[in-house]
Amino acid sequence: MRVSDKPLKEYIIELIGNDAFVIVKLLKGRDEISELSLSKKIKADINKVRNLLYRLYDKNLVSFKKKKDKKKGWYVYYWSFNNKMLKDAICNLKKEKITNLKNHLNKEVNGNFFVCENRCIRLGFDNVMESGFKCPECGALMNQDDNQEKIKRIKDKIKSIENSIKV
């Protein structure tokens, strides 16, 4: 399965960060690169590289082989990118986003939210009752928030992600 760099980059950056994508780019399409070699190529501390590799490993995106250095007696780890798991991992992340967005949408549709004219803070009904319908930040009167535009944006985002999964 071939995934272009754009969704791969978005996924890696969202999950782990920019530094991890640099490592993935180096590993992608190559077999067994030592962590020391990776460290030198990206000019980063070996411990930072290991940390990123372990985080990628936790997501099943990289695998390693351990070989013993005959001269020093130490183990050297050689890493490879696990391309087979990538499509499933991206799909799972998108499904998780959809679930979170649907939960958020449910709160927006079923909740009553209030804001002051300065838009300092947005409170739910219970919290605004406690504050006597006064903004805790500026003291202005709090009015019910019209969240229809927010609901529309959430629905559009859900639809967009669902369509990207179907592709």
Secondary structure, 3 states (H helix, E strand, C coil): CCCCHHHHHHHHHHHCCHHHHHHHHHHCCCCCEEHHHHHHHHCCCHHHHHHHHHHHHHCCCEEEEEEECCCCCCEEEEEEECHHHHHHHHHHHHHHHHHHHHHHHHHHHHCCEEEECCCCCEEEHHHHHHCCCECCCCCCEEEECCCHHHHHHHHHHHHHHHHHHHC
